[in-house]
Amino acid sequence: TTFLTDYADITRLHCSAKLNQKQRSELGQFLTPANIARFMARQFNSLSGHIKILDPGSGVGTLTAAVVERLLANPNQVKSCHITVYEIEPIFIESLNQCLRDCCRALKNQGIEADYSLRQDNFIKAGHQLNLPLFSSLSPEFTHIILNPPYKKIHSQAIEKKILTSLEIDTVNLYSAFVWLSMLQLAQGGEMVAITPRSF
């Protein structure tokens, strides 16, 4: 089952070379290597039953692939798997789609019902819907959230800052905003694994 994360890692290197370094810095992008992704996936304690995964800012899908590998290691414990990912970088979308298709195909081959939703949307802007009555009852509750959030300060005049303020989230860093918004979508008893600075 290790082909999923290994393939995503090869794609990560290929796509990283295409990124505009200035834009990469502005967006706080850092794609997770396979060994780190697998280490993070191993931090989940419970992976059984109906699994709903959220990977905000998913890059080429390495983190999701690592979690799916863990599911495939014990397929009899998993009834279904629904994956939701967010990604705004156009360079990653084709590879991310392929990664997600491969993950779902591998799960289905083991008799696990699987599907995915790829949202080409800003995770923070999409999070604004969580505060609207229309969406509050429909907001998905994820059993497992895994993320390597962007590392960048939020400009005081940025749209993200205004959205976070409307959600009563007071932070100046994108990484803490991503973690906070993810936490709001975590099911009761769910688990979240995130890379954050030591100071967080």
C-alpha positions as CSV (number, residue, x, y, z in Angstrom):
1,T,0.0,0.0,0.0
2,T,3.0,2.3,0.3
3,F,2.8,3.3,-3.4
4,L,0.2,6.1,-2.6
5,T,2.5,8.3,-0.4
6,D,5.6,7.5,-2.4
7,Y,3.9,8.5,-5.7
8,A,2.6,11.7,-4.1
9,D,6.1,12.4,-2.9
10,I,7.5,12.1,-6.4
11,T,4.8,14.5,-7.6
12,R,5.6,16.9,-4.7
13,L,9.2,17.2,-6.0
14,H,8.0,17.7,-9.6
15,C,5.4,20.3,-8.7
16,S,7.6,22.2,-6.3
17,A,10.0,22.9,-9.1
18,K,7.2,24.6,-11.0
19,L,6.2,27.0,-8.2
20,N,6.9,30.6,-8.4
21,Q,9.2,31.2,-5.4
22,K,7.8,34.6,-4.6
23,Q,4.2,33.4,-4.7
24,R,5.2,30.4,-2.7
25,S,6.5,32.7,0.0
26,E,3.4,34.9,-0.1
27,L,1.1,31.9,0.3
28,G,3.3,30.3,3.0
29,Q,3.5,27.0,1.0
30,F,5.5,24.1,2.2
31,L,4.7,20.7,0.7
32,T,5.1,17.8,3.3
33,P,7.7,15.1,2.5
34,A,6.5,11.5,2.6
35,N,8.4,10.5,5.8
36,I,6.8,13.4,7.7
37,A,3.4,12.6,6.3
38,R,3.6,9.0,7.4
39,F,4.8,10.1,10.9
40,M,1.8,12.4,11.1
41,A,-0.6,9.7,10.0
42,R,0.7,7.4,12.7
43,Q,-0.4,9.8,15.4
44,F,-4.0,8.9,14.9
45,N,-5.1,6.5,17.6
46,S,-8.4,5.3,16.1
47,L,-9.0,4.6,12.4
48,S,-12.1,2.4,12.2
49,G,-15.8,2.6,11.2
50,H,-16.9,5.5,9.0
51,I,-14.0,7.8,8.4
52,K,-14.3,11.4,7.3
53,I,-11.0,13.1,6.5
54,L,-10.3,16.8,6.1
55,D,-7.0,18.0,4.6
56,P,-7.1,21.8,4.2
57,G,-4.4,23.2,2.0
58,S,-3.6,19.7,0.8
59,G,-0.9,20.4,-1.9
60,V,-0.6,17.2,-4.0
61,G,-2.3,15.0,-1.4
62,T,0.7,13.5,0.5
63,L,-0.9,13.8,3.9
64,T,-4.2,12.3,2.7
65,A,-2.3,9.4,1.0
66,A,-0.5,8.7,4.2
67,V,-3.8,8.4,6.1
68,V,-5.3,6.2,3.5
69,E,-2.2,3.9,3.6
70,R,-3.0,3.4,7.3
71,L,-6.6,2.6,6.5
72,L,-5.5,0.0,4.0
73,A,-3.3,-1.7,6.6
74,N,-6.4,-2.7,8.5
75,P,-9.2,-2.7,5.9
76,N,-11.6,-4.9,7.9
77,Q,-11.9,-2.1,10.5
78,V,-13.0,0.5,8.0
79,K,-16.6,0.8,6.7
80,S,-16.3,3.9,4.6
81,C,-14.0,6.8,3.8
82,H,-15.0,10.2,2.6
83,I,-12.1,12.7,1.9
84,T,-12.5,16.5,1.7
85,V,-9.5,18.5,0.6
86,Y,-8.9,22.2,-0.1
87,E,-6.3,23.6,-2.4
88,I,-6.0,26.9,-4.2
89,E,-2.7,26.4,-6.2
90,P,-3.6,25.5,-9.8
91,I,-0.3,23.8,-10.4
92,F,-1.3,21.1,-7.8
93,I,-4.9,20.4,-8.9
94,E,-4.3,17.8,-11.6
95,S,-1.9,15.8,-9.5
96,L,-4.1,16.1,-6.4
97,N,-7.1,14.8,-8.3
98,Q,-5.0,11.8,-9.5
99,C,-3.8,11.2,-5.9
100,L,-7.4,11.2,-4.6
101,R,-8.6,8.9,-7.4
102,D,-5.8,6.5,-6.6
103,C,-6.7,6.6,-2.9
104,C,-10.3,5.9,-3.5
105,R,-9.6,3.1,-6.0
106,A,-7.2,1.4,-3.5
107,L,-9.9,1.7,-0.8
108,K,-12.6,0.3,-3.0
109,N,-10.3,-2.6,-4.0
110,Q,-10.4,-3.6,-0.4
111,G,-14.1,-3.4,-0.2
112,I,-14.3,0.0,1.5
113,E,-16.8,2.6,0.2
114,A,-14.9,5.7,-0.7
115,D,-15.3,9.1,-2.4
116,Y,-13.7,12.5,-2.3
117,S,-14.5,16.2,-2.6
118,L,-11.8,18.5,-4.0
119,R,-12.5,22.2,-3.3
120,Q,-10.5,24.8,-5.2
121,D,-11.2,27.3,-2.6
122,N,-9.5,29.4,0.1
123,F,-10.1,27.4,3.3
124,I,-10.5,30.5,5.5
125,K,-13.0,32.1,3.1
126,A,-14.9,28.8,2.9
127,G,-14.8,28.7,6.7
128,H,-16.9,31.9,6.7
129,Q,-19.9,29.7,5.8
130,L,-19.6,27.9,9.2
131,N,-21.0,31.1,10.8
132,L,-24.0,31.3,8.6
133,P,-27.3,29.8,9.9
134,L,-27.9,28.2,6.5
135,F,-24.7,26.2,6.7
136,S,-24.3,25.6,10.4
137,S,-26.6,22.6,10.4
138,L,-25.0,21.2,7.3
139,S,-21.4,21.7,8.3
140,P,-19.6,18.4,8.0
141,E,-18.1,16.9,11.1
142,F,-14.8,15.3,10.3
143,T,-13.5,12.3,12.3
144,H,-9.9,12.9,11.2
145,I,-8.2,16.1,10.2
146,I,-4.6,16.3,9.1
147,L,-2.8,19.5,8.0
148,N,0.4,21.2,7.4
149,P,-1.0,24.8,7.5
150,P,0.6,27.7,5.6
151,Y,3.2,29.7,7.6
152,K,2.5,33.4,7.0
153,K,1.3,36.4,9.0
154,I,-2.1,37.8,8.1
155,H,-2.1,41.4,7.0
156,S,-4.5,43.5,9.0
157,Q,-6.3,44.6,5.9
158,A,-6.5,41.1,4.3
159,I,-9.9,39.6,3.6
160,E,-8.9,36.6,5.7
161,K,-8.5,38.9,8.7
162,K,-12.0,40.3,8.2
163,I,-13.5,36.8,7.9
164,L,-11.7,35.6,11.0
165,T,-12.8,38.6,13.0
166,S,-16.4,37.9,11.9
167,L,-16.0,34.4,13.3
168,E,-14.6,35.8,16.5
169,I,-11.2,34.3,15.8
170,D,-8.4,36.6,16.9
171,T,-5.1,35.5,15.4
172,V,-2.3,37.1,13.2
173,N,-1.0,33.8,11.7
174,L,-2.5,31.7,8.9
175,Y,-1.3,28.5,10.6
176,S,-3.3,29.1,13.8
177,A,-6.3,30.2,11.7
178,F,-6.2,27.0,9.8
179,V,-6.0,24.9,13.0
180,W,-8.8,26.9,14.7
181,L,-11.2,26.6,11.7
182,S,-10.3,22.9,11.4
183,M,-11.1,22.3,15.0
184,L,-14.5,23.9,14.6
185,Q,-15.3,21.1,12.0
186,L,-14.0,18.2,14.2
187,A,-16.5,15.7,15.2
188,Q,-16.9,14.9,18.9
189,G,-14.3,12.3,19.7
190,G,-12.5,13.1,16.5
191,E,-8.7,13.5,16.1
192,M,-6.6,16.3,14.5
193,V,-2.9,16.1,13.6
194,A,-1.2,19.3,12.6
195,I,2.3,20.7,12.1
196,T,2.6,23.9,14.1
197,P,5.6,25.9,15.4
198,R,6.9,25.0,18.8
199,S,5.7,28.4,20.1
200,F,2.1,27.6,19.2
